[in-house]
Amino acid sequence: MNRCDVEELHFITYIENVPSILNRGILSHNKSRRLMLRDISEGGVQELRTKKKIPGTNKNLHDYTNLYFDAHNPMLSARRSENDEICVLRIKNIVLNIDGVIITDKNAARDCWFKTVDEGLPLLNKGEIYATFWINDNPIKNYKHAGIKCAEVLVPYCVHPDYIFGAYVYNSTALNNLYNLSDLDAIIKRELFF
């Protein structure tokens, strides 16, 4: 995959968190837990992430903000019952230029590699990352592709609000919920959700 293949990056969150995010930025797990924001993550996955150290740095995985190349992934699928309450924030691709950004080839809670943008991006398969479907009759292939769909861009500590340029929502209910809290440009993009 090349930089030009990455039109934008995504962050999945509850709509009620958007005002804080637009004020403070998208904070790492370690920084955000002090704010008492509504946590969209899965507890079991976070336990795995707590134990991860990023090779070549003195940082833990929870010292990074995690973005997705494509929010149409297993994480968003797991939250389908909450479509009225969630949004996908659209992040400018120039985040890839921030010093210290790390790319993973799968969900970082799994057995994955951690590489710089220049090292990692060319190793990613655009077709697999942006695939509409990852379900396969072969459970091994299914597990592998589900992980790949959740490949991450890890930004140290915080993604500044200036990098956020919009949001996707599932329906008009979610759109109204978002507009009641912010004036962030939002688009209903039902096909991104489940």
Contacts in CASP RR format, 6 or more apart in sequence:
PFRMAT RR
TARGET T0000
AUTHOR 0000-0000-0000
METHOD contacts of the structure
MODEL  1
MNRCDVEELHFITYIENVPSILNRGILSHNKSRRLMLRDISEGGVQELRT
KKKIPGTNKNLHDYTNLYFDAHNPMLSARRSENDEICVLRIKNIVLNIDG
VIITDKNAARDCWFKTVDEGLPLLNKGEIYATFWINDNPIKNYKHAGIKC
AEVLVPYCVHPDYIFGAYVYNSTALNNLYNLSDLDAIIKRELFF
1 121 0 8 1.000
1 122 0 8 1.000
1 124 0 8 1.000
1 125 0 8 1.000
1 126 0 8 1.000
1 129 0 8 1.000
2 121 0 8 1.000
2 122 0 8 1.000
3 93 0 8 1.000
3 96 0 8 1.000
3 117 0 8 1.000
3 121 0 8 1.000
5 126 0 8 1.000
6 69 0 8 1.000
6 93 0 8 1.000
6 96 0 8 1.000
6 121 0 8 1.000
7 93 0 8 1.000
8 90 0 8 1.000
8 91 0 8 1.000
8 92 0 8 1.000
8 93 0 8 1.000
8 165 0 8 1.000
9 67 0 8 1.000
9 68 0 8 1.000
9 69 0 8 1.000
9 90 0 8 1.000
9 91 0 8 1.000
9 92 0 8 1.000
9 93 0 8 1.000
9 95 0 8 1.000
9 96 0 8 1.000
9 153 0 8 1.000
10 67 0 8 1.000
10 68 0 8 1.000
10 69 0 8 1.000
10 70 0 8 1.000
10 71 0 8 1.000
10 88 0 8 1.000
10 89 0 8 1.000
10 90 0 8 1.000
10 91 0 8 1.000
10 168 0 8 1.000
11 26 0 8 1.000
11 65 0 8 1.000
11 66 0 8 1.000
11 67 0 8 1.000
11 68 0 8 1.000
11 71 0 8 1.000
11 88 0 8 1.000
11 89 0 8 1.000
11 91 0 8 1.000
11 159 0 8 1.000
12 40 0 8 1.000
12 68 0 8 1.000
12 71 0 8 1.000
12 75 0 8 1.000
12 76 0 8 1.000
12 79 0 8 1.000
12 86 0 8 1.000
12 87 0 8 1.000
12 88 0 8 1.000
12 89 0 8 1.000
13 21 0 8 1.000
13 26 0 8 1.000
13 40 0 8 1.000
13 86 0 8 1.000
13 87 0 8 1.000
13 89 0 8 1.000
14 37 0 8 1.000
14 38 0 8 1.000
14 40 0 8 1.000
14 82 0 8 1.000
14 85 0 8 1.000
14 86 0 8 1.000
14 87 0 8 1.000
15 85 0 8 1.000
15 86 0 8 1.000
15 87 0 8 1.000
15 169 0 8 1.000
15 174 0 8 1.000
15 177 0 8 1.000
15 178 0 8 1.000
15 181 0 8 1.000
16 38 0 8 1.000
16 85 0 8 1.000
16 181 0 8 1.000
17 37 0 8 1.000
17 38 0 8 1.000
18 87 0 8 1.000
18 89 0 8 1.000
18 167 0 8 1.000
18 178 0 8 1.000
18 181 0 8 1.000
18 182 0 8 1.000
18 184 0 8 1.000
19 181 0 8 1.000
19 182 0 8 1.000
20 35 0 8 1.000
20 37 0 8 1.000
21 89 0 8 1.000
21 161 0 8 1.000
21 164 0 8 1.000
22 161 0 8 1.000
22 164 0 8 1.000
22 182 0 8 1.000
22 184 0 8 1.000
23 161 0 8 1.000
24 35 0 8 1.000
24 158 0 8 1.000
24 161 0 8 1.000
25 158 0 8 1.000
25 159 0 8 1.000
25 160 0 8 1.000
25 161 0 8 1.000
25 164 0 8 1.000
26 65 0 8 1.000
26 67 0 8 1.000
26 89 0 8 1.000
26 91 0 8 1.000
26 155 0 8 1.000
26 158 0 8 1.000
26 159 0 8 1.000
26 164 0 8 1.000
27 35 0 8 1.000
27 65 0 8 1.000
27 157 0 8 1.000
27 158 0 8 1.000
28 62 0 8 1.000
28 63 0 8 1.000
28 64 0 8 1.000
28 65 0 8 1.000
28 156 0 8 1.000
28 157 0 8 1.000
28 158 0 8 1.000
29 41 0 8 1.000
29 46 0 8 1.000
29 49 0 8 1.000
29 61 0 8 1.000
29 62 0 8 1.000
30 60 0 8 1.000
30 62 0 8 1.000
30 63 0 8 1.000
31 157 0 8 1.000
31 158 0 8 1.000
33 39 0 8 1.000
40 79 0 8 1.000
40 86 0 8 1.000
42 78 0 8 1.000
45 107 0 8 1.000
45 109 0 8 1.000
48 109 0 8 1.000
48 110 0 8 1.000
49 61 0 8 1.000
49 62 0 8 1.000
49 108 0 8 1.000
49 109 0 8 1.000
50 60 0 8 1.000
50 61 0 8 1.000
50 62 0 8 1.000
52 60 0 8 1.000
52 61 0 8 1.000
52 108 0 8 1.000
52 109 0 8 1.000
53 59 0 8 1.000
53 60 0 8 1.000
53 61 0 8 1.000
54 60 0 8 1.000
54 61 0 8 1.000
54 63 0 8 1.000
54 64 0 8 1.000
54 102 0 8 1.000
54 114 0 8 1.000
54 154 0 8 1.000
55 114 0 8 1.000
59 156 0 8 1.000
61 108 0 8 1.000
61 154 0 8 1.000
63 156 0 8 1.000
63 157 0 8 1.000
64 102 0 8 1.000
64 154 0 8 1.000
64 155 0 8 1.000
64 156 0 8 1.000
64 157 0 8 1.000
65 154 0 8 1.000
65 155 0 8 1.000
65 156 0 8 1.000
65 157 0 8 1.000
65 158 0 8 1.000
65 159 0 8 1.000
66 108 0 8 1.000
66 152 0 8 1.000
66 153 0 8 1.000
66 154 0 8 1.000
66 155 0 8 1.000
67 91 0 8 1.000
67 95 0 8 1.000
67 152 0 8 1.000
67 153 0 8 1.000
67 154 0 8 1.000
67 155 0 8 1.000
67 159 0 8 1.000
68 75 0 8 1.000
68 150 0 8 1.000
68 151 0 8 1.000
68 152 0 8 1.000
68 153 0 8 1.000
69 124 0 8 1.000
69 129 0 8 1.000
69 130 0 8 1.000
69 151 0 8 1.000
69 153 0 8 1.000
70 129 0 8 1.000
70 130 0 8 1.000
70 149 0 8 1.000
71 88 0 8 1.000
71 168 0 8 1.000
71 192 0 8 1.000
72 132 0 8 1.000
72 149 0 8 1.000
72 191 0 8 1.000
72 192 0 8 1.000
72 193 0 8 1.000
73 134 0 8 1.000
73 146 0 8 1.000
73 149 0 8 1.000
73 150 0 8 1.000
74 107 0 8 1.000
74 134 0 8 1.000
74 146 0 8 1.000
74 147 0 8 1.000
74 149 0 8 1.000
74 150 0 8 1.000
75 107 0 8 1.000
75 150 0 8 1.000
76 86 0 8 1.000
76 88 0 8 1.000
76 192 0 8 1.000
76 193 0 8 1.000
76 194 0 8 1.000
77 194 0 8 1.000
79 86 0 8 1.000
80 193 0 8 1.000
80 194 0 8 1.000
83 170 0 8 1.000
83 171 0 8 1.000
83 174 0 8 1.000
83 193 0 8 1.000
83 194 0 8 1.000
84 170 0 8 1.000
84 171 0 8 1.000
84 173 0 8 1.000
84 174 0 8 1.000
84 177 0 8 1.000
85 174 0 8 1.000
85 177 0 8 1.000
86 169 0 8 1.000
86 170 0 8 1.000
86 174 0 8 1.000
87 167 0 8 1.000
87 168 0 8 1.000
87 169 0 8 1.000
87 174 0 8 1.000
87 178 0 8 1.000
87 186 0 8 1.000
88 167 0 8 1.000
88 168 0 8 1.000
88 169 0 8 1.000
88 189 0 8 1.000
88 192 0 8 1.000
89 164 0 8 1.000
89 166 0 8 1.000
89 167 0 8 1.000
90 164 0 8 1.000
90 165 0 8 1.000
90 166 0 8 1.000
90 167 0 8 1.000
90 168 0 8 1.000
91 159 0 8 1.000
91 163 0 8 1.000
91 164 0 8 1.000
91 165 0 8 1.000
92 163 0 8 1.000
92 164 0 8 1.000
92 165 0 8 1.000
94 163 0 8 1.000
95 101 0 8 1.000
95 153 0 8 1.000
95 155 0 8 1.000
95 159 0 8 1.000
95 163 0 8 1.000
96 117 0 8 1.000
96 121 0 8 1.000
96 153 0 8 1.000
97 117 0 8 1.000
98 155 0 8 1.000
98 156 0 8 1.000
99 156 0 8 1.000
100 116 0 8 1.000
100 155 0 8 1.000
100 156 0 8 1.000
101 116 0 8 1.000
101 117 0 8 1.000
101 153 0 8 1.000
101 154 0 8 1.000
101 155 0 8 1.000
101 156 0 8 1.000
102 114 0 8 1.000
102 115 0 8 1.000
102 116 0 8 1.000
102 117 0 8 1.000
102 153 0 8 1.000
102 154 0 8 1.000
103 114 0 8 1.000
103 115 0 8 1.000
103 116 0 8 1.000
103 117 0 8 1.000
103 119 0 8 1.000
103 120 0 8 1.000
103 121 0 8 1.000
103 124 0 8 1.000
103 151 0 8 1.000
103 152 0 8 1.000
103 153 0 8 1.000
103 154 0 8 1.000
104 112 0 8 1.000
104 113 0 8 1.000
104 114 0 8 1.000
104 115 0 8 1.000
104 151 0 8 1.000
104 152 0 8 1.000
104 154 0 8 1.000
105 112 0 8 1.000
105 113 0 8 1.000
105 120 0 8 1.000
105 123 0 8 1.000
105 124 0 8 1.000
105 148 0 8 1.000
105 151 0 8 1.000
106 112 0 8 1.000
106 147 0 8 1.000
106 148 0 8 1.000
106 150 0 8 1.000
106 151 0 8 1.000
107 147 0 8 1.000
107 150 0 8 1.000
107 151 0 8 1.000
107 152 0 8 1.000
108 114 0 8 1.000
108 152 0 8 1.000
108 154 0 8 1.000
110 147 0 8 1.000
113 120 0 8 1.000
114 154 0 8 1.000
115 123 0 8 1.000
117 153 0 8 1.000
124 151 0 8 1.000
125 148 0 8 1.000
128 145 0 8 1.000
128 148 0 8 1.000
128 149 0 8 1.000
129 148 0 8 1.000
129 149 0 8 1.000
129 151 0 8 1.000
131 145 0 8 1.000
131 149 0 8 1.000
134 142 0 8 1.000
134 145 0 8 1.000
134 146 0 8 1.000
134 147 0 8 1.000
134 148 0 8 1.000
134 149 0 8 1.000
135 142 0 8 1.000
136 142 0 8 1.000
136 145 0 8 1.000
164 184 0 8 1.000
165 185 0 8 1.000
166 184 0 8 1.000
166 185 0 8 1.000
166 186 0 8 1.000
166 187 0 8 1.000
167 178 0 8 1.000
167 184 0 8 1.000
167 185 0 8 1.000
167 186 0 8 1.000
167 187 0 8 1.000
168 186 0 8 1.000
168 187 0 8 1.000
168 188 0 8 1.000
168 189 0 8 1.000
168 192 0 8 1.000
168 193 0 8 1.000
169 175 0 8 1.000
169 177 0 8 1.000
169 178 0 8 1.000
169 186 0 8 1.000
169 187 0 8 1.000
169 188 0 8 1.000
169 189 0 8 1.000
170 188 0 8 1.000
170 189 0 8 1.000
170 190 0 8 1.000
170 192 0 8 1.000
170 193 0 8 1.000
171 188 0 8 1.000
171 190 0 8 1.000
172 188 0 8 1.000
174 188 0 8 1.000
175 186 0 8 1.000
175 188 0 8 1.000
178 184 0 8 1.000
178 186 0 8 1.000
179 186 0 8 1.000
END
